[in-house]
Amino acid sequence: MADIVWRPSDQKTKPPPLEGGVIKKTINELSPVLRSLSQDILEHPELKFKEIYAHYVYTTFVEKQGFVVQWNYLLETAWVATYSHEKGGPVLGINSEMDAFPGIGHACGHNIISIAGVAITCAAKSPMEKFGINGQVILLRTPGEEGGFSKVNLWDKRAYKEMDMCLIIGLLHQQTRPMHRVHGIFEGEDWALNIILDKSAMHWFVRAPMMKEVLGTLEHVKVRFEATASATGCTVKITVDAIGNELVQNPVLGTEICATLLAALIYLLFQVQNLWTSCIKKYGTIDYEWGISSALTDLFLLSFLL
């Protein structure tokens, strides 16, 4: 992988071999402050498009790390941090999220996902500085991930136009199998069991492995809502929000990530005394999972468009 060049114009001369541990050393040095930032955001949850505190805390930190920061980038609480070394070379984009859920805070782990984006960005910058690697690193902080579709809005505003690729780390996933799912909630206030409401609202998700399947299932769902309204003497208004494309896998990136994590895990296990037998058993589990070595993303529409 180290000898692969994306485009012939990226590097005219073969780069020097990377000195082992540069990225790891950077992350280890920043680890205490990164953890502190993550805990700070955990204790200050903010709803979609209201991430004022997170906006200030993160931009202040990355500016100190030598990044050029643009506040309120295209959306009020979005921002972008950029580091460039010389001209030319690939442009690596990193996506991170900041918002929390109403009532339950960072149940989706955005305080961890967001700080992982900061760590990746700083770690990518360090070898570029040390070894003179041409290129650019862009950290794009997207607000309103929980129902706000900010990535799609930012895509429409061409926030991703300079990126050759864009990464995000997702630590938690919806507890659903890759099949069609339809689930929803009733929304309203001042309701009572013994009255007939003049107005009510529902919020539904329609999920399927492929976008074309979502569209087909969506039509079936809409017909049932309309039939229910007709049968009960009501009218219904259906509003469809933005629809995300299916995920596009990157098996090459996934394989590299698996290899790196596997090597780190084996090293860690063998540092623990009296766990030789346990190590052998756990390695078998990892080897079994090796086949699932794809690079999942949480970018939805962007992974399709990029």
Contacts in CASP RR format, 6 or more apart in sequence:
PFRMAT RR
TARGET T0000
AUTHOR 0000-0000-0000
METHOD contacts of the structure
MODEL  1
MADIVWRPSDQKTKPPPLEGGVIKKTINELSPVLRSLSQDILEHPELKFK
EIYAHYVYTTFVEKQGFVVQWNYLLETAWVATYSHEKGGPVLGINSEMDA
FPGIGHACGHNIISIAGVAITCAAKSPMEKFGINGQVILLRTPGEEGGFS
KVNLWDKRAYKEMDMCLIIGLLHQQTRPMHRVHGIFEGEDWALNIILDKS
AMHWFVRAPMMKEVLGTLEHVKVRFEATASATGCTVKITVDAIGNELVQN
PVLGTEICATLLAALIYLLFQVQNLWTSCIKKYGTIDYEWGISSALTDLF
LLSFLL
1 256 0 8 1.000
2 17 0 8 1.000
2 18 0 8 1.000
3 14 0 8 1.000
5 11 0 8 1.000
6 89 0 8 1.000
6 90 0 8 1.000
6 164 0 8 1.000
7 89 0 8 1.000
7 90 0 8 1.000
9 88 0 8 1.000
9 89 0 8 1.000
10 88 0 8 1.000
10 89 0 8 1.000
10 90 0 8 1.000
10 134 0 8 1.000
11 89 0 8 1.000
11 133 0 8 1.000
11 134 0 8 1.000
15 131 0 8 1.000
15 133 0 8 1.000
16 131 0 8 1.000
18 127 0 8 1.000
18 131 0 8 1.000
19 130 0 8 1.000
19 131 0 8 1.000
22 126 0 8 1.000
22 127 0 8 1.000
22 130 0 8 1.000
22 131 0 8 1.000
23 123 0 8 1.000
23 124 0 8 1.000
23 126 0 8 1.000
23 127 0 8 1.000
25 126 0 8 1.000
26 122 0 8 1.000
26 123 0 8 1.000
26 126 0 8 1.000
27 34 0 8 1.000
27 119 0 8 1.000
27 122 0 8 1.000
27 123 0 8 1.000
30 119 0 8 1.000
30 122 0 8 1.000
33 61 0 8 1.000
34 115 0 8 1.000
34 118 0 8 1.000
34 119 0 8 1.000
35 115 0 8 1.000
37 57 0 8 1.000
37 58 0 8 1.000
37 61 0 8 1.000
37 115 0 8 1.000
37 118 0 8 1.000
38 111 0 8 1.000
38 112 0 8 1.000
38 114 0 8 1.000
38 115 0 8 1.000
39 111 0 8 1.000
40 57 0 8 1.000
41 53 0 8 1.000
41 54 0 8 1.000
41 57 0 8 1.000
41 98 0 8 1.000
41 106 0 8 1.000
41 110 0 8 1.000
41 111 0 8 1.000
41 114 0 8 1.000
41 115 0 8 1.000
42 106 0 8 1.000
42 111 0 8 1.000
44 53 0 8 1.000
44 54 0 8 1.000
45 100 0 8 1.000
45 101 0 8 1.000
45 105 0 8 1.000
45 106 0 8 1.000
46 52 0 8 1.000
46 53 0 8 1.000
46 54 0 8 1.000
46 98 0 8 1.000
46 99 0 8 1.000
46 100 0 8 1.000
47 99 0 8 1.000
47 100 0 8 1.000
47 101 0 8 1.000
47 102 0 8 1.000
47 146 0 8 1.000
48 99 0 8 1.000
48 143 0 8 1.000
48 144 0 8 1.000
48 145 0 8 1.000
48 146 0 8 1.000
48 147 0 8 1.000
48 148 0 8 1.000
48 150 0 8 1.000
49 75 0 8 1.000
49 76 0 8 1.000
49 77 0 8 1.000
49 99 0 8 1.000
49 143 0 8 1.000
49 144 0 8 1.000
49 148 0 8 1.000
49 150 0 8 1.000
50 77 0 8 1.000
50 99 0 8 1.000
51 77 0 8 1.000
51 98 0 8 1.000
51 99 0 8 1.000
51 143 0 8 1.000
51 144 0 8 1.000
52 77 0 8 1.000
54 77 0 8 1.000
54 98 0 8 1.000
54 114 0 8 1.000
55 71 0 8 1.000
55 77 0 8 1.000
55 79 0 8 1.000
55 98 0 8 1.000
55 141 0 8 1.000
55 143 0 8 1.000
58 79 0 8 1.000
58 98 0 8 1.000
58 114 0 8 1.000
58 118 0 8 1.000
58 141 0 8 1.000
59 69 0 8 1.000
59 71 0 8 1.000
59 79 0 8 1.000
59 81 0 8 1.000
61 118 0 8 1.000
62 69 0 8 1.000
62 81 0 8 1.000
62 118 0 8 1.000
62 121 0 8 1.000
62 122 0 8 1.000
62 139 0 8 1.000
63 69 0 8 1.000
63 81 0 8 1.000
65 122 0 8 1.000
65 125 0 8 1.000
66 83 0 8 1.000
66 125 0 8 1.000
67 81 0 8 1.000
67 82 0 8 1.000
67 83 0 8 1.000
67 121 0 8 1.000
67 125 0 8 1.000
67 139 0 8 1.000
68 81 0 8 1.000
68 82 0 8 1.000
68 83 0 8 1.000
69 79 0 8 1.000
69 80 0 8 1.000
69 81 0 8 1.000
69 82 0 8 1.000
70 79 0 8 1.000
70 80 0 8 1.000
70 81 0 8 1.000
70 82 0 8 1.000
71 79 0 8 1.000
72 78 0 8 1.000
72 79 0 8 1.000
73 79 0 8 1.000
73 80 0 8 1.000
73 140 0 8 1.000
73 159 0 8 1.000
74 153 0 8 1.000
74 154 0 8 1.000
74 157 0 8 1.000
74 159 0 8 1.000
75 143 0 8 1.000
75 150 0 8 1.000
75 153 0 8 1.000
75 154 0 8 1.000
75 157 0 8 1.000
76 143 0 8 1.000
77 98 0 8 1.000
77 143 0 8 1.000
77 144 0 8 1.000
78 140 0 8 1.000
78 141 0 8 1.000
78 142 0 8 1.000
78 143 0 8 1.000
78 150 0 8 1.000
78 154 0 8 1.000
78 159 0 8 1.000
79 141 0 8 1.000
80 138 0 8 1.000
80 139 0 8 1.000
80 140 0 8 1.000
80 141 0 8 1.000
80 159 0 8 1.000
81 121 0 8 1.000
81 138 0 8 1.000
81 139 0 8 1.000
81 141 0 8 1.000
82 136 0 8 1.000
82 137 0 8 1.000
82 138 0 8 1.000
82 139 0 8 1.000
83 121 0 8 1.000
83 125 0 8 1.000
83 128 0 8 1.000
83 136 0 8 1.000
83 137 0 8 1.000
84 135 0 8 1.000
84 136 0 8 1.000
84 137 0 8 1.000
85 128 0 8 1.000
85 129 0 8 1.000
85 132 0 8 1.000
85 133 0 8 1.000
85 134 0 8 1.000
85 135 0 8 1.000
85 136 0 8 1.000
86 132 0 8 1.000
86 134 0 8 1.000
86 135 0 8 1.000
87 134 0 8 1.000
88 134 0 8 1.000
88 135 0 8 1.000
88 136 0 8 1.000
89 134 0 8 1.000
89 135 0 8 1.000
89 136 0 8 1.000
90 135 0 8 1.000
90 136 0 8 1.000
90 164 0 8 1.000
90 165 0 8 1.000
91 135 0 8 1.000
91 136 0 8 1.000
91 137 0 8 1.000
91 138 0 8 1.000
91 162 0 8 1.000
91 163 0 8 1.000
91 164 0 8 1.000
92 124 0 8 1.000
92 135 0 8 1.000
92 136 0 8 1.000
92 137 0 8 1.000
92 138 0 8 1.000
92 163 0 8 1.000
92 164 0 8 1.000
92 165 0 8 1.000
92 167 0 8 1.000
93 137 0 8 1.000
93 138 0 8 1.000
93 139 0 8 1.000
93 140 0 8 1.000
93 163 0 8 1.000
93 165 0 8 1.000
93 166 0 8 1.000
93 167 0 8 1.000
94 117 0 8 1.000
94 120 0 8 1.000
94 121 0 8 1.000
94 124 0 8 1.000
94 137 0 8 1.000
94 138 0 8 1.000
94 139 0 8 1.000
94 140 0 8 1.000
94 166 0 8 1.000
94 167 0 8 1.000
94 168 0 8 1.000
95 117 0 8 1.000
95 140 0 8 1.000
95 142 0 8 1.000
95 151 0 8 1.000
95 166 0 8 1.000
95 167 0 8 1.000
95 168 0 8 1.000
95 299 0 8 1.000
95 302 0 8 1.000
96 113 0 8 1.000
96 114 0 8 1.000
96 116 0 8 1.000
96 117 0 8 1.000
96 118 0 8 1.000
96 139 0 8 1.000
96 140 0 8 1.000
96 141 0 8 1.000
96 142 0 8 1.000
96 168 0 8 1.000
97 110 0 8 1.000
97 113 0 8 1.000
97 114 0 8 1.000
97 141 0 8 1.000
97 142 0 8 1.000
97 143 0 8 1.000
97 144 0 8 1.000
97 145 0 8 1.000
97 168 0 8 1.000
98 110 0 8 1.000
98 114 0 8 1.000
98 141 0 8 1.000
98 142 0 8 1.000
98 143 0 8 1.000
98 144 0 8 1.000
98 145 0 8 1.000
99 110 0 8 1.000
99 143 0 8 1.000
99 144 0 8 1.000
99 145 0 8 1.000
99 146 0 8 1.000
100 106 0 8 1.000
100 107 0 8 1.000
100 108 0 8 1.000
100 110 0 8 1.000
100 146 0 8 1.000
101 107 0 8 1.000
101 108 0 8 1.000
101 146 0 8 1.000
106 112 0 8 1.000
108 146 0 8 1.000
108 172 0 8 1.000
109 171 0 8 1.000
109 172 0 8 1.000
110 145 0 8 1.000
112 171 0 8 1.000
113 168 0 8 1.000
113 169 0 8 1.000
113 170 0 8 1.000
113 171 0 8 1.000
114 141 0 8 1.000
116 169 0 8 1.000
116 171 0 8 1.000
117 139 0 8 1.000
117 168 0 8 1.000
117 169 0 8 1.000
118 139 0 8 1.000
120 167 0 8 1.000
120 169 0 8 1.000
121 137 0 8 1.000
121 139 0 8 1.000
124 137 0 8 1.000
125 137 0 8 1.000
127 133 0 8 1.000
128 134 0 8 1.000
128 135 0 8 1.000
128 137 0 8 1.000
136 162 0 8 1.000
138 162 0 8 1.000
138 163 0 8 1.000
140 154 0 8 1.000
140 159 0 8 1.000
140 160 0 8 1.000
140 166 0 8 1.000
142 150 0 8 1.000
142 151 0 8 1.000
142 154 0 8 1.000
143 150 0 8 1.000
144 150 0 8 1.000
145 151 0 8 1.000
147 241 0 8 1.000
149 241 0 8 1.000
149 242 0 8 1.000
151 299 0 8 1.000
151 300 0 8 1.000
151 301 0 8 1.000
151 302 0 8 1.000
152 242 0 8 1.000
152 244 0 8 1.000
152 300 0 8 1.000
152 301 0 8 1.000
152 302 0 8 1.000
154 160 0 8 1.000
155 301 0 8 1.000
155 302 0 8 1.000
155 305 0 8 1.000
160 166 0 8 1.000
160 302 0 8 1.000
160 306 0 8 1.000
163 306 0 8 1.000
165 306 0 8 1.000
166 299 0 8 1.000
166 302 0 8 1.000
166 306 0 8 1.000
167 297 0 8 1.000
168 297 0 8 1.000
168 298 0 8 1.000
168 299 0 8 1.000
170 296 0 8 1.000
170 298 0 8 1.000
174 207 0 8 1.000
176 207 0 8 1.000
178 209 0 8 1.000
179 208 0 8 1.000
179 209 0 8 1.000
180 206 0 8 1.000
180 207 0 8 1.000
180 208 0 8 1.000
180 213 0 8 1.000
180 217 0 8 1.000
181 205 0 8 1.000
181 206 0 8 1.000
181 207 0 8 1.000
181 208 0 8 1.000
182 204 0 8 1.000
182 205 0 8 1.000
182 206 0 8 1.000
182 207 0 8 1.000
182 217 0 8 1.000
182 221 0 8 1.000
183 204 0 8 1.000
183 205 0 8 1.000
184 202 0 8 1.000
184 203 0 8 1.000
184 204 0 8 1.000
184 205 0 8 1.000
185 202 0 8 1.000
185 203 0 8 1.000
186 200 0 8 1.000
186 201 0 8 1.000
186 202 0 8 1.000
187 200 0 8 1.000
187 201 0 8 1.000
187 202 0 8 1.000
187 203 0 8 1.000
188 200 0 8 1.000
188 201 0 8 1.000
191 197 0 8 1.000
191 200 0 8 1.000
204 221 0 8 1.000
206 214 0 8 1.000
206 217 0 8 1.000
206 218 0 8 1.000
206 221 0 8 1.000
207 214 0 8 1.000
208 214 0 8 1.000
208 217 0 8 1.000
209 246 0 8 1.000
210 246 0 8 1.000
211 243 0 8 1.000
211 244 0 8 1.000
211 245 0 8 1.000
211 246 0 8 1.000
211 304 0 8 1.000
214 243 0 8 1.000
214 244 0 8 1.000
215 243 0 8 1.000
218 240 0 8 1.000
222 238 0 8 1.000
225 236 0 8 1.000
225 238 0 8 1.000
226 236 0 8 1.000
226 238 0 8 1.000
228 234 0 8 1.000
228 236 0 8 1.000
229 235 0 8 1.000
229 236 0 8 1.000
242 301 0 8 1.000
243 301 0 8 1.000
244 300 0 8 1.000
244 301 0 8 1.000
244 304 0 8 1.000
245 300 0 8 1.000
245 301 0 8 1.000
245 303 0 8 1.000
245 304 0 8 1.000
245 305 0 8 1.000
246 304 0 8 1.000
247 296 0 8 1.000
247 297 0 8 1.000
247 299 0 8 1.000
247 300 0 8 1.000
247 303 0 8 1.000
247 304 0 8 1.000
248 297 0 8 1.000
248 303 0 8 1.000
248 304 0 8 1.000
248 306 0 8 1.000
249 294 0 8 1.000
249 295 0 8 1.000
249 296 0 8 1.000
250 294 0 8 1.000
250 295 0 8 1.000
250 297 0 8 1.000
251 293 0 8 1.000
251 294 0 8 1.000
251 295 0 8 1.000
252 295 0 8 1.000
253 295 0 8 1.000
254 293 0 8 1.000
254 294 0 8 1.000
254 295 0 8 1.000
255 293 0 8 1.000
257 293 0 8 1.000
257 295 0 8 1.000
258 290 0 8 1.000
258 293 0 8 1.000
262 286 0 8 1.000
262 290 0 8 1.000
265 286 0 8 1.000
266 279 0 8 1.000
266 283 0 8 1.000
269 275 0 8 1.000
269 278 0 8 1.000
269 279 0 8 1.000
269 282 0 8 1.000
269 283 0 8 1.000
270 279 0 8 1.000
297 303 0 8 1.000
299 306 0 8 1.000
END
